[in-house]
Amino acid sequence: MSPRCSGRLAVVLLFATLLTLSACSKPAEEAALTEEAAPADAGGDIAKSTRVDPASVPQLAYDYRFDLSAPDKTVSGMMEGHREACAVAGLTTCQLLSLSSQNTGKEGQLHTLTLRATPQWIGLFRKNLNNELKATGAKIESQSIATEDVSLSLIDAEAHIKNQMALRDNLQATLRSHKGKMSEVIELKQQLATIQSDIDSAQTAVATMKKRVAMSKLTLTYRPASAVAVDGTWAPLKSALSDVGPNMISVLTVMVAVAGYLLPLGLIAAPVIWWMRRDRKAAKPTRPEQI
């Protein structure tokens, strides 16, 4: 077995083991916390007071991003380990959205893995990621968590669906009892088709937003450690070179703007100056010639 394959297998086994151990220990921890938090003599009033209205809870869609660097020989293995861990969890828990690899030349390959998973799975993933990084010599270069509150959009969409359904029901009742012209019947059917299409579209949007809340997005980027080191060494020079073009364009922009102001003034001032100098020459007395 090649060193690359053995390294990949080690990463996969390590991550799978961590997930399994954490999953097994989690129910016991939750049970202990539940027993401590709920005394035996707690009454129904306490349970009622702790209830939360689902409508008042913000509906947040989370977007996690991790930029990882690992030893060159273990980058692919780490990515495959995370992908396989998602596949093992099942589609109801974790879904693969995209997987891409880009050859960046001397810097090696840049891998990007995008997943959609339940908050519980992502929380377990983040917890075990630190242990995996210590074992493989990898590290997190940058990370970010973005949230989007879709509560208002959900409320508006669901209210719109209810209104459209009420309108559809009224039109259906009108159509059943209508005894007018055939053109009017056709017009009613067209309105019903338009309203039903609007309802279907709104229901799809609601389902998509609820799915974003139920399953968060996780984007993982993997780079070789050697590429990160190169980027860090030459970063100041690259930044300076990247500013050359914009700086030149800024200077040229200022010069063109100044010329745009001075050129009209010059066109007006030049004839005036010429006329004034001509009058001075005409008014200057001529000296008599000496014999």
Residue pairs with C-beta under 8 A, 6 or more apart in sequence:
1 9
3 73
4 73
4 76
4 77
7 73
7 74
7 77
8 74
8 76
8 77
8 80
8 81
9 77
10 77
11 74
11 77
11 78
11 80
11 81
11 132
11 136
12 77
12 80
12 81
12 84
12 85
14 81
14 132
14 135
14 136
15 81
15 82
15 85
15 128
15 132
16 81
16 84
16 85
16 88
18 128
18 131
18 132
19 85
19 88
19 124
19 125
19 128
22 124
22 127
22 128
23 124
26 124
58 149
58 151
59 149
59 150
59 151
59 154
59 209
59 210
59 213
60 147
60 148
60 149
60 150
60 213
61 147
61 148
61 149
61 150
61 209
61 212
61 213
61 216
61 217
62 119
62 122
62 145
62 146
62 147
62 216
62 217
63 145
63 146
63 147
63 148
63 216
63 217
63 219
64 122
64 126
64 143
64 144
64 145
64 216
64 217
64 218
64 219
65 142
65 143
65 144
65 145
65 146
65 218
65 219
65 221
66 129
66 140
66 142
66 143
66 218
66 219
66 220
66 221
67 140
67 141
67 142
67 143
67 221
67 223
68 78
68 133
68 138
68 139
68 140
68 141
68 220
68 221
68 222
68 223
69 138
69 139
69 141
69 222
69 223
69 224
69 225
69 227
69 228
70 78
70 136
70 137
70 138
70 139
70 222
70 223
70 224
70 225
71 136
71 137
71 138
71 224
71 225
72 108
72 224
72 225
72 226
74 136
74 137
74 138
75 108
75 109
75 111
75 222
75 223
75 224
76 109
76 111
78 132
78 136
78 138
78 222
79 99
79 111
79 113
79 220
79 222
81 132
82 113
82 115
82 125
82 220
83 96
83 99
83 113
85 94
85 125
86 94
86 95
86 96
86 115
86 117
87 94
87 96
89 117
89 121
93 117
93 118
93 121
94 115
94 116
94 117
94 118
94 121
95 115
95 116
95 117
95 215
96 113
96 114
96 115
97 114
97 115
97 116
97 217
98 112
98 113
98 114
99 111
99 112
99 113
99 114
100 111
100 112
101 109
101 110
101 111
101 112
102 109
102 110
102 111
102 112
103 109
104 110
104 227
106 230
107 223
107 224
107 226
107 227
107 230
107 231
108 223
108 224
108 226
108 227
109 224
110 221
110 222
110 223
110 227
111 221
111 222
111 223
112 219
112 220
112 221
112 222
113 219
113 220
113 221
113 222
114 217
114 218
114 219
114 220
115 217
115 218
115 219
115 220
116 215
116 216
116 217
116 218
117 125
117 215
117 216
117 218
118 214
118 215
118 216
119 215
119 216
122 216
122 218
125 218
129 140
132 138
133 139
133 140
137 225
138 225
141 223
141 228
148 212
150 209
150 212
150 213
153 209
154 206
154 209
154 210
157 202
157 205
157 206
157 209
158 206
160 202
161 199
161 202
161 203
161 206
164 195
164 198
164 199
164 202
165 199
167 195
168 192
168 195
168 196
168 199
171 188
171 191
171 192
171 195
172 192
174 188
175 185
175 188
175 189
175 192
178 184
178 185
178 188
231 238
